[in-house]
Amino acid sequence: MATRGQFSSKIGFLLAAAGSAVGLGNIWGFPTQAASNGGAAFLLVYLILAFVLAYPALMAELTIGRYARANVVSALSGLHPSATLKRAGFIVGLCALTVAVLILSFYAIVAGWMLAEFLSPAAQLLQWDSGASWLNAQSFSRNALMCGAMSALTIMIIARGVEQGIEAWSTRLMPALFLILLGMIAYVFTQQGALAGLKAYLIPDLSQLGNPSLILSAMGQAFFSLSLGVGTMLIYGSYLRDTDNLPRMGAAVTLLDTGFAFTAGLLILPAIYVAQTKGVTVFNDAGVLIAGPDLIFQVLPALFATMGAAGNWLALAFFALMSIAALTSAISLLEVPVSVAVERWGLSRPLAALFSGGIIFAISLLVIWQFDALFNGVITLTTVYGQPLLGVALCLFAGWVMHRHQLLKELSNGHPEIESTWFWKLWPFYVKFICPALILITFVQSLR
Ligand code: PHE
């Protein structure tokens, strides 16, 4: 068998894993959830859950991945010699694969919208008005074409492999992402109203803390944002070198992801209030902040439109930001089926990328065509049900199916003193009992 790909450096892994984690969930999901759920109260709960629940679950995936050095299906079905556990691992692996495929099918559509909104001000700057308005309006042809373009980019990067594709592109795109974000924050803070937004974001409405729906949304957000449950972190972990310290890498990814979400809040919340100062409607008739797609596709563009020529550049920068964030997450999702096709069916990587990417694009087309019937359903099925339940399953595999000595051996690669650390005293107990129980309790609550 050809040798498996590997990340060439710590920073390469960190940027790739952070590239997967940092996506539309951070720049769009987190700030709007914070805005509608008591500002800093949400931030606080989110940070606690990210470190207390999501980080241990992330460690479960990274550890299984590096131990098994295989895709999610082979990894889970090979952890234990018992036939029943092999079968269980196979089924959970297939479910993770399916959820990854379905998440990518809607994620690529949204990524296509971002690309369209990016190209539209570009067309305007080139004075191509008819192009700009075609790009700006929802239509089957626009959505299909833009989703196709994003899918093609994703396929091309994944076809090039771990080091030349995933690592090389994450290393280029992630710093660009951060610079655009900082530049935009600096600009928005020169505008009137920004401080009011900052206050709304950072002064907590503590009365919200006991609100169960806030805790639920924060958990869902933390799981989606850290790309958990679908085998993306597992496969990235499987490309980590033995000399890298797993608990530290996982902590760094969690910090980068939450840090990025926090920083994105410093852009979106002030921007909403600047828009309000400029007369853009930001609260709906019921007095609730406009969130979701309307925020991104109406409120922010309306804000940019009040800013004249600078507004065009801002729109360009903002949607470049969104497109890049979406692309580095999309590649991690495509790597899940591609690694299965390469390692289990023996396909060459470019063929596997084309084949898996093609099937996913066909599903996206179906969703675009039957948008009202399918779009929200696929999102709910995968992110509300799929991710948390698979998160529980992965914790159970790390905690119960892998033996303590296997875990210890894997974790001491790159970290020989692990046995004397707090991490080792707490984590095995944590993934065995606390994480699955807490995720399940929160999940069951959400169904009531
Ligand atoms: N974490 C990504 C985001 O925040 C989404 C994602 C989910 C990526 C699951 C991979 C796997 O947008």
Boltz pocket constraint, residues with backbone or C-beta under 6 A from the ligand:
constraints:
  - pocket:
      binder: B
      contacts: [[A, 20], [A, 21], [A, 22], [A, 23], [A, 24], [A, 25], [A, 26], [A, 103], [A, 223], [A, 224], [A, 225], [A, 226], [A, 227], [A, 228], [A, 230], [A, 232], [A, 329], [A, 330], [A, 332], [A, 333]]
      max_distance: 6.0
